[in-house]
């Protein structure tokens, strides 16, 4: 699990007002873009307006800022056979022609699939600009993938693709994964981006990022894959303070790059040397809130799978173990005479879950998943989220001082998501001004099968409280 050198305690919001927020200290950011004036746009009509947008979720005092870069997207295979199907993976390599550089060839292929996204609020019947970002064309008839934080809170959307501006509607979103799908109204004949394989990346390989940094549409930058499998959890309180969904957001196995990702790049494309989509630009780590050489993209295999579920009218589901967890450290181990000094303590096991079927029990301490060390609840949450429902994983479990390996077939969180949504609705109806804003009930699980918002806003249940109840 990656530290990112942060101890986030941010205050930022989803889309900044029409000026750059400057902090005298490094911050934890989720960035959006700010819009200037907004003119009515007829669907399908070309827009010539110049745009100057800044973006950024500003955080409070911290070691550095983890920002969500909102950006335009690129997906460019004209090989999609059906208008409502994303372009399939292709084995055809991109070969520069007539002396053009690799960057020129990739940009020419991908830019037609990059989307500029504008998000608006309804202010008394008039549209008020909230922010901007980027997106990627998935289908010929206008389905687009972007980040949830680009569209969160918006009531109206406009998208610009190849110079043409369309009204758009929000098809659906998965706030917990920061993925959303828009549909450009009356669009047809668009160029879907070719989908690559984000599971087959090599550190050091060439990549390009595409989007609208600071509202500068159709921008590209090049770099390399700096690292893979960078994971991060944004807890519920951080998300709420940042003006986001107010839910725990899980970013498993992100792609790290030194290719420029700036405010306005969120939702945009990261592509490989064949011009195939391998990631959705999402986060940056920075002291200033802008590019500092460390950016992150959600792997395309993960993001596109969720987007396809949304397009199909389904609620996106995620792998679920079916336990409530707490983090074990050496201090807690000494205080409660636990047999392991690190790991994820199983506080309870859900009935009917894969964990119960495999024989996991309360009091077990999970120390590894598929051979990868688990040092706490967050590590296990991220590892499970990186798997798919139905996958079988091997857990290393310390039970009463004896280690054993237990194979668990992961379930999905469809039922717990439904229960959480119903609990949230009931809470809002009974306490409309005091709802928790996280989308979870107090006792109804968190939608991932780990117990009430993982406990502690995504950091796991507290062992002091847990043992104090017994």
Residue, then its C-alpha position, 0 to 999 in steps of 0.5 A: x500500500x502506498x503512503x503518498x506522504x499524506x495525512x489528509x485532513x482537507x477542506x477542498x471542494x469539488x469545483x473551485x470558484x472563478x479564481x485559483x485558491x492559493x494555500x500557503x501550505x501543501x494541501x490534499x486536493x481533489x481538483x475540478x475546474x471553474x468555468x467563467x460565463x455560460x452561454x446556451x448551446x444547442x445540442x449538436x451545434x459547434x461551439x467557438x467560445x474560448x474557455x479559461x478554466x482553473x480547477x482544484x480541490x483545495x485541501x487543508x494543512x498537510x504534508x502534500x496535496x493529493x488532487x483529483x485532476x479533471x481532464x478531457x478523455x480519449x478513446x479512439x478505435x473506430x473499430x466498434x461494431x455497434x453504436x452501444x458497444x465500446x471499442x474492443x481491444x485490438x492487437x494492431x500496433x500504431x505505426x507513425x507515417x511519413x516521418x511523424x513522431x510517435x507522439x504526433x501519431x498517437x495524438x492524431x488517433x486519440x484526440x477525436x475521442x477526447x471530451x471536454x466536460x462542463x458541469x452546471x448547477x441549477x440556480x433559480x432556473x439559470x445554469x451556474x457553472x460549477x466546474x469542468x473536466x474531461x472524458x472519453x468517448x466509449x460508443x459511437x452514439x455518445x456514451x462517455x466515461x469520466x470521473x464522478x468528481x467531475x459531475x458530482x452535484x451537477x444538474x446539467x452538463x455540456x460536452x464538447x467532442x471534436x469541436x461540437x458541443x452537446x447537451x449531456x445527461x448523467x447516466x449513472x455513477x459509482x462514487x465509491x470508485x470515482x467513475x461516472x458515465x455521461x450520454x451526449x444527447x443526439x450524438x452519432x458517428x463519434x469515434x470511440x477510443x480503443x481499449x487497451x489492457x491495463x493489466x499488462x503494463x511495464x514500469x518505464x513504458x511510454x504513455x500519453x495523457x490527454x484532456x483539458x488542463x486548466x480548460x485548455x481543450x485537446x491538450x496532450x502530454x507524454x511521459x512514462x509509467x512510473x509505477x503500478x499498483x498504487x492504491x489509496x482510500x479517501x475516507x468519507x469525511x475527506x470526501x465530504x469536506x472536499x465537496x465530493x460524494x461524502x462516501x468512502x472512495x477506493x482507488x485500487x492499483x492506480x497507474x503512476x505517471x510523470x506525464x502531466x496531469x493538472x487541474x482539468x485533466x480528471x476523467x481524461x485518457x491515459x493511452x499507450x504507444x498504440x493509442x489505446x486507453x489504459x487509464x482514466x486520469x484522476x489524481x495528482x500528488x503536489x505541494x501546489x495543486x498543479x503538476x509536480x511529476x506525480x500523477x495517477x490514473x484509474x486502470x482502464x480495465x477496472x474503470x471500463x468494466x464499471x462503466x459498462x455496467x452503468x451503461x447496461x442499466x445495472x448498479x456497479x458491483x464490487x468484490x466483497x469479502x463480508x467482514x467488519x475489520x479493525x487494524x492491528x498494530x503493535x500497541x493494540x497487540x500488546x494491549x489486548x494480547x493479540x497473536x499478531x502485531x499487524x494485520x486486519x482483525x475480523x470483528x464480525x462475519x456477515x451471514x451468507x458471505x464468502x467469508x462465512x462459507x470459507x470458515x473465517x471467524x471473529x477474532x481471526x487476524x488476516x495478515x496477507x492476501x494472495x501472498x501480499x502482506x496486509x498490515x491493516x484494514x485499509x490494506x485488505x479493503x484495497x486488495x479486495x477492491x482490486x479483485x472481481x466478484x466471484x474471484x477466489x483469493x487466498x488469505x493468510x490468517x493468524x488464528x489463536x497464534x497459528x497461521x493458516x491459509x484459507x481460500x475465499x470466493x468473493x461475493x459482491x456488494x449488490x445487496x449491501x448497496x441496496x440496504x445502504x441506499x434504503x438506510x440513507x433514504x430513511x435517515x434523510x426522511x427522518x432527519x433531513x438536516x442531519x443525515x450523515x451524507x455518506x450514503x450509509x446507515x449507522x448499522x446497515x453496513x457500508x456497501x462493501x461488506x466491511x461494516x459501518x463506513x469501515x469504521x472511523x470514516x474508512x480507517x477501520x473499526x477502533x479496537x479500543x471501542x470494539x473490545x470495550x463493548x465486550 
